[in-house]
Amino acid sequence: MGTARMAGVTVAVTGPRKAEEIGRMIAKFGGETVVRPAQGTVFLDDSMIEKQLRDLIRQPADWLLLTTGVGTEALLQTAERLGLTDPFLAALGKMKVGARGYKTVNVLRKLGITPVIRDNDGTTAGMLAEMGDADLRGKRVVLQLYGDPAPKITGKLRELGAVCEELLPYRHVPPEGDSVEVLIDEVLRGAVQAVAFTSTVQVRCVMNVAAALGKREALLRAFGDGMLAVAVGKVTAEALTEEGVERVLYPEEERMGSMVVAISKYYGSRSAISGEKRRDGKQGKQSEESKEGKEGKQSEADEFAAVAGIAGECAASDMEV
């Protein structure tokens, strides 16, 4: 049955938020979860963002690249709190604005602002690609991020000659306890079969802790040798790739329910291949015909029924990815 395709599979979930719901969805497919938080609390860094906002108003940049809707809203809320809404909007009108993600575009649309460029694939790298042949030599480029520095992106901008600044409205506090150390040990021992990341912050945290323990290369080898790295969306997948993880599973739709269905399909396909190897040629052919005919549509229906209710709860949270 489709709902048992993850039997014997344990997934480590690094996002504490909605971890229970993710576990319930995975259980619908016969799998198990362990929660290993790799992300602590998030807070608005008032002192830093106030200074950067005033600097941006006093001297608008050539480019302002906005990468998250929640970060863009934080800038607007800070400007309002300081009584600087009008000056900030005036500054926005003097800068070339780029946007990553539909949430960011929606925030700008409410302000009557149309970004000069936006991503073509949901990633920050995709947004930069859309800048095309723009001459950035000596240009001041401010890159808004969601509490997670992006050295490779800023490095690329500097290679193009830009004077790059990171704008980080939010800061992340590392998780308490030894959950990340436990996760790394479980991955290296093969105690889990997959690791599901729901934000870029979690990716950086795990890799940084692994580096501090002298286990970064071993961790990358594990992900290359069969340990499944899963991302909730393209941006988190991009972070994993930047860190050296070459094989990442992620859904096209950036939702937790879609991520779980993608995991179930992955293990379902592996089970099907394994089953075919144990059958003779005639049986294998009959099985394939059956799969394409009678079982195909039912499998999709089973997947939807298995996660529909819980995924609806998760989608309501509208997670930034």
Disulfide bonds with the S-S distance in Angstrom:
none
